[in-house]
Amino acid sequence: MKVSLNWLREYIDLPPGVEGELPDVLHSLGHEVESVDVLEPTFTGVVVGRVESIQPHPDADKIRLCRVTTGGEAEDVVCGAWNFEAGAVVPVAVPGAVIGGDFTIGQREIRGVTSNGMICSESELGLGDDHDGILVLDPETPIGTDFRELVDLPDVVFDVTITTNRPDVMSMIGLARELGAYYRLPVKLPETDHPTNDDAPRIAVRIDAPQVGQRFVARELKGISVSPSPVWLQQRLRRCGVRPISNIVDVTNYVMLELGQPLHAFDADEIAGRQIIVRRPVPGETLTTLDGVEHDLDPDDLVVADADRATSLAGVMGGADSEVSDATTAVLIEAAAWDPATVLFMAQRHEIRTEASARFERGVDPNLPPMVTARAARLMIELGGGTASAEVTDVYPTVAEPHTVMLSTSLCDRVLGVTLGAERISELLRLLGLEVAGGPEEFSVTVPTYRRDLARPIDLVEEVARLHGYNNFPETLPSGPAGGLSVAQRRERTLRSLLAGAGLSEAQNFSFHGQAELDKLRLPPDDPRRVSVSVKNPLREEESLMRTTLLPGLLNSARHNVSNGNSDVFLFEIGRVFLSGESSEFEGVPEQPRHLGFIAVGATAPDGVGSQRRPVDAYTATAAWKLVADRMGLDSAILRPAAIPGLHPVRSAEVVLDGAVIGSVGELVPSVAAAFDLEGRVAVGEVMLDPIVADRGRWELQPPSPYPKVKLDLAFDVSDAVTAADLLGAVRNASGVLLESVDVFDEYRGTGLADGRKSLAVRCAFRAQDRTLTDEEIAIIRKDIESAVSDVLDGRLRGGSS
Amino acid sequence: MTNLTDSMDLEHTLEELERAAPARVAGAVDLDSLSNLEAELTGKRSPIAEARRGIGKADPEQRKVIGVRIKEAADRIQALVDGRRIELEHAAEAQLLVDDHVDMTLDRYRLPSGSQHLLTTTMQEVSDIFLGLGYRIADGPEIETTWYNFDALNTPPEHPSRSESDTFYIDWAEGPNDVLLRAHTSPMQVRYMESHEPPVYVVVPGRVFRSDTFDATHSPVFHQIEGLAVDENLSFTDLKGTLAHFAREFFGPGREVRLLPHFFPFTEPSAEMFVSCFACDGSGCRVCSSTGWIELMGCGMVDPNVLTAVGYDPDAVSGFAFGMGVERLAQVRHGVTDIRHLYENDVRTLRQFR
């Protein structure tokens, strides 16, 4: 909300020079000043003059020769504008005047005629955009007046943000009240007296929906003439961001800015059937608003109608038909009170936001209308003549009364943490215009109807704190009884550090994806990842589904990197995915477990002289997972080769932990990689986070044996279908407790092996805790392994050494 | 006399050996030639060895004298050889170390290095400050119910934040239809209080959603950290002190904190918290838009309606809550002028996170 300081000073005697501190003062009261605009006149030496006569220029068609007086003898002034006639009162820049900041006006020869100055337009004086013609002033304006006085400059304009709970501050008088409380200054209400007539009101008013149409006040004026507003009024409106239209419309806006009550002016002669009805729309009813948009009305809308049709969306915007025109002589001033929610939803439904709806949707004091219509009548009559009916139509089904709130001193002390004392509390509340009775333990506080935000004791506590000044409270530091990370939280931090230490960088992707991403992943129609909860109001199609997998985000990130020349991309992400079943953890919402995902593109070793770049493949994915399984202590984790949709059919595996499948790792199908513009092999993995970080319980240290290790390399001729995991499992089972470690160190196909067979070689290490192993013991184990591999895997020992 | 002559010959030989040995030993330029020389001087076919073999032929009375003399010569020569060997070994090692020279500024190999996301580390850092004050960390669902996101937080039905232009709503075919993407981390306040008795000291870092077009300063997905403390006798001064402590831990000692009144439906009194600019110490700069203050978060005393909604007795306990934007903290401190960099996952950006 824009606030002119000069205007504000009409209601409160702020000390001179207050503008410097006003932003901080207003902010300390909860009204943040977004910007401060210091307005200085861009002209000097401009005075009010009257055009005595006009003659054509002897040598030019498009300009005229005016005789202009500014109090003394009339002088010739050449003027190119045609929007005035003899007798017009205008601003004249006399020789020596400066306009536009630095342009000095002198006596000047224009086509052989001497011009003694210049008649100015709004834009030449920096007052507005209108440069179609010169600025024609009220004929009553005293000739010779310094034009700066007329336009009320200099001035300071503050742009203040008013929080939604304070509709009462969305006006000059509201801000004046706040400042009055702060500076302990009285607030002056504007004059409302005006000439009246004894005519009975001609227009009948009826409210058919009293729940939402809470009050309707109509004040009728006659003998009005519509004309442009005087300069001072136009200037005030402009400084507050409102475009001047005509004296009648401008007054409705002026009074709204002044008192916070939106008003509407009807041409009283255009109200069909001489009646105004506040009602719900009838089915199929439409309304064309002032901005020329035709609206299909909703049954939940509320309209102001005449006998024929709806004429305005109540509290939002008027219609074009009954608008005041230049020919209007009878005006009906409407000031109403509407249900805030009705106005809010109506404004949202029709996508209209106006100064009026902004106020009504927050709540306007229903006891304002009589006063504001009187104020508007006074100003309209002042500017347009005429009189107002002394009798005012006021339909007010349920009168709003001031309410009382009980406030105990102890609540105030407890919530605020300091003892302000009963005297201070009651003083602060009184400064805010509240009536305070009782005390000192408990006060009865009567709240005027413009402060309906103050409904409960705690609301009053806030008022006390606000006016006392938040910054005047001390700081104290409490602490909780016990804090710390849970085991899972600590393990999650370990996991993130582990992955970062292994060369993966953490990514953060949005929680959405689109159907297209799932298609690109080649997920079959029955894939569970295609069962999504969706966003009802997505910003973009690509963000219309809640993600069921982290892969699309990671793939898009990889694509972004590769297309920007970052060829080696190693990313991980930890985040929630969203499933359609109900959450077991949180009631009433879909299941949303956290996943760990990762992606690798390019090669593992970074560039460097002679470095061995190892291209990414399926083994990058398994290595990443094995690192996690090893360091997070997931001893029972295994990889089980499986064809995972979206992944390479023979280069992917399920991750099995404690017997349950918790995810998958592997390579992308090349066509899936290509769909994300990725070349070469792409390694990915996605696993559930919770089982990984869950508390695995206590582990016990195995003291390292001081006895020597016995190594044993064994190569087996096995079928191609036998996996490394199969062989390792068989070796472990056969070896018993003496096995210290076993790894596959060679895989070979070709010479010496039949088709469909391969050689897998394992390197075993044996060691006992309590003795040196003997050759005999090793020979027995070796035999056990050999027969186990033969029995279980149909494998044949190819040779070996110990 | 023969014996005497022999002994004189021997003495002559030994003297000759001893005289020539230093030069010969010094002339050995490497360990191999030194070994050869050693064999020549003291080995089986050396004059020393020959002299030892001749001891038996000497007069029995002289044998001991001769023996001592031979040993003396042998020891003297051996000492020369040993000394030279050490010299040569040192020289060889020195040469080896010279030959081992590498360009230590050349990267032939790097250990892998990745990073955690700035948003993650920021949330951890903030959480750790509160862990130190005895808080715990809670994590809530990102798809929430309207009840937890709005109703339980005292947000009136007509509040504009409920509109579809502000909040993302969820179509959950299998479940109730009042679910949405949480617009703040505050719903977890309510869930946490429902499942825990006071005293409650908890922070909730997490992802939140608002229907804002993605641009330099807005993102439909962003992160917040919510804090909640409910206990007997917690007051507004405790809120101030807690946030001041946080600001000094996060932005450095000497930071001043300013609370200014604001409005939130779920706190009363409500405030916005500003911290004096860490970059210019309050004199005004680009970081603080020349105001000297950085707006950090919304906060306030928990509204009694919220306490009542979770079954707490607002006459017995009171509390405060605050919520800050993680992106904003990261942006302010690290000069991130475009929020989109935080969601692009460009490794050139991620590599800078530390």
Interface residues (C-beta under 8 A of the other chain):
Chain A: H27 S28 L29 G30 E32 T163 T164 N165 R166 P340 A341 L344 F345 Q348 E361 R414 V415 L416 G417 V418 R456 I458 D459 V461 E462 A465 R466 Y470 N471 F473 P474 E475 T476 L477 P478 S479 G480 P481 A482 G483 G484 L485 S486 Q489 R493 R496 S497 L499 A500 G501 A502 G503 L504 S505 E506 A507 Q508 N509 F510 S511 F512 V533 S534 V535 K536 N537 P538 L539 E543 M546 S557 H560 N561 N564 N566 D568 V569 F570 L571 F572 G575 R576 F578 S580 G581 E582 S583 E585 F586 G588 V589 P590 Q592 T604 A605 P606 G608 V609 G610 S611
Chain B: L106 D107 R108 Y109 R110 P112 S113 G114 S115 Q116 H117 L119 T120 Q124 F130 L131 G132 L133 G134 Y135 R136 I137 G140 P141 E142 I143 E144 T145 W147 P157 E158 H159 P160 S163 E164 S165 F168 Y169 I170 D171 W172 A173 E174 G175 P176 V179 L181 R191 P199 Y201 R207 F209 S211 T213 F214 P220 V221 A229 D231 N233 L234 S235 F236 T237 D238 K240 G241 T242 A244 H245 V257 R258 L259 L260 P261 H262 F263 E268 P269 S270 A271 E272 M301 D303 P304 S318 L342 Y343 E344 N345 D346 V347 R348 L350 R351 F353
